[in-house]
Every structure is written in structure tokens, then in C-alpha cells.
């Protein structure tokens, strides 16, 4: 993890693709950060936790997209064997509190963390309450057809060549790398 400085509002997620759902998290974090007079910090990993399929963006692309979307800082943790085995409680204490100095946390309604993703929003709320840290849980972003925007949905649309849906979910054009990764014209 790179060095961090001072209290902040932390957005939790892997942020693969930095799609419209992620943008909603960053917007919620920005509102809270402005209210508190703090910077927004997006926390991600150097590689995908678990089996998520091909990564839509490289770490460098993710960092640039997160900054362009309003993150003042992007903190990266190595997703190594030690991190993979870290409990949700230890992740919260060591990363969210001690490394990032979170005053407020923002995540999606389906956020999972800790060993085997055993912790979710309910556990995060209890940890935040106990630590005196605020929590904002952002509801899902959906397309007009009701489809939930997610990195998995972007991958599925790329796989079948549905570039219109990819554009809609990303809120921008997909990168040439992303299209090539899925052999999409």
C-alpha cells in the first residue's frame, strides 16, 4: 500500500472498469467529503480479489479513471496471500482505519470484503458504528432496461458484442484494450 496522509472519506471497491456504478460511489463520497472538508480516497487492489474474470482495466488505467472521476487519492493494496487470508475485521482495522484514516466510508450495496468475502454491508455498518466512522451505502445503478450496472455486466456485454450497453454502463467509450481483450470489434 502506498503511504496515506490524514483523515479522508474512503470509497471501497475494486473499481474494475470504473463504470457508472463506481461513479455514483465517487459522487456520494465527494458530497460527504465536501460536507466534512476532507479529501476523497478510492481504495483498490493491485489485482482482482477472487475469480472475477478478465480485468477490464489495468491498475494504471483504474487509477487515472478514479482520479478523473473525483478521487483526490487512490490507495492500492497488494492482493497477496496475506491479504487474501485477512478477515474482514482485520481489513477494516488495518486498512480502513489505520492506513487510510477513514472518517467516513462509501460502498455499494453489494460490497464484500475480508477472507472469502465473508463480510458485507451489515458487518461493515457494525464496524463503522463501533469505530465512530460514518457509512454511506449507495444503491445500485441500473440501465433503462433495469439491468444492474456492474463490472460483470460490462464483461458479459463485451463478450456478446453489445457495445451500446457497454457504453451505457461505462458512461464513455470502451478502451481499445478492453475491446481487444474480449475480441470485440
N, C-alpha and C positions, 0 to 999 in steps of 0.2 A: 504494500500500500504506500502510496506517496504521502508525503508529510501534509498535515492539515493544520489549519490555523483558525482558532476561535470558534465561537458558537455559530450555528447555522440552522437552516431548515433543510432537512435531508430528504431527497427523493430516493426511494428504494426500488430497485428493479435491475434486470439485466439490460433492458432497453435495446434489444436487437431490432434493427431497422429504424428505430426512433420514429414510430408511426403516430397517428393521430391520438391513440390512447395514451401514449407516452407524453405527447404534447399537452394533453389535458392534465396529467400529473404535474408537469412543469409549470403550467399556468396556475394551478392550485397552490403550488409551492411558492410561486412568485407573489401571489396575493398575500399569503401568510408572511413571507419574508418582508414584504413592504410594510405590512402592519407592525411587524416586530423590529424593523430596521436591521435586518440580518441578510447575509448572502444566501443564495440557493446552492446547495451541493448535491449533485447527482452521484450516487454510488453505483458502480458496476463492477463486473469481474473481468479478468483478462481472457477468460473463455467461458463458454456456456456451462452453467451448472446442470448436471443431468444430461439426459438424451433428448435434445431439442431439435435435432436435425441440423442441416447446413446453416451456418450463421449468415444472416442477411447482410451484416456489416462487419467490417474489421474493427478492431479496437480503436484504431486511429480515426476511422470514419465515425464511429459512435461518439467518440469524444468531441469531434468537430460539430456533429449534428446536435449534440446535447448543449454545447456552448451556444450555437446559433439559435437554439430554441429557448435560451434564457438561463441556463445554468452558469453561475459565477465560477463554480469549481466543479471539477469532475474528479472523483477519487476512485481509484482502481484497486481492488483486492485481487491477489492471486488466488485462483480457484485450484489449489493444490490439494494433496491428500489430507493435510491437516485441516484445511478449510472445509473440505467435503465432510469430514467427521465432526465438525463443530456443531454443538447443539444450538438451537435457536436462542436459548437464554444466554449462552456464551457469546454468540454472534452479536446479540443486542448489546451486551455489556462491553465487550472488547472493541467492536467496530462502531456501532451506532453511538454509544456513549463516550468511550474513552478516546477513540481515534477521530471521530467526526465531530464530537461535541454537540450533538443534536439537541436543539431546544424544541423542535417540532419535527415530526416525521410525516411524509406523504407517501401513500402507496395505493395501488389498485385494489379493488375488492377481492381479487383472486390471488393476492401476493402470498407466496410461500417462502419460508426460509428455514435455515437450520438443517441438521442431518436428515437426509431423505425428505426434505420439505415438510417435516412433521409439524411445523408451526405455521399458523396462518394469521389472519386479521384478528381473530378473537384473542390469541395468545399475545400478539403484538400490542393490542389495546391494553391488556393486563400489565404487560411490561412497561409500557409508556405511562400508564396510570401510577404504577408503583414508583417510577423514577421521576414523576412530575414533568413528563415530556408530553407536549400536545401531539395529537394524531388526527390527520385528515385522511379519510378513505374515499377515494374517487370512484364513482360508479363507472360501469363500462361505457365505452363509446361504441355506438353502433352505426352501421350504414343505413341508408333509407330502406333497404330490404330487411332490416332487422338483424343482419349478420354482425356479430361482435367483432370489433377490430382487435386483432392480436397478431403477434409475430407468426404464430402457427397458421392463422388465416391468410396472412400475406404469402407464406410458403406454399400453401395449398393453391392459392390463386396463381402464383408463378408457375407451379407445376402443370396446371391445365392451360396456361397461356392467357388467363383473364387479366390482361394488363389494365383494363379500365378499373377493375376492383382494386388492383394493386395501387394504382394512382390515388384512388379514393381513400384507401386505408392509410397510405403514407402521407397524403396531403402534398405530394410532389411527384416528380418523375422518378421511377426506379433507376438506380445506377446501372451502367453498362456491366459492371462486375456482377451485380445482383441478377441481371437478365442472363448473363453467361453461365452463372452458377446453376441455373435451372434450365439451361438450353432453350431459353425463351427468345423468340425473335424480337 
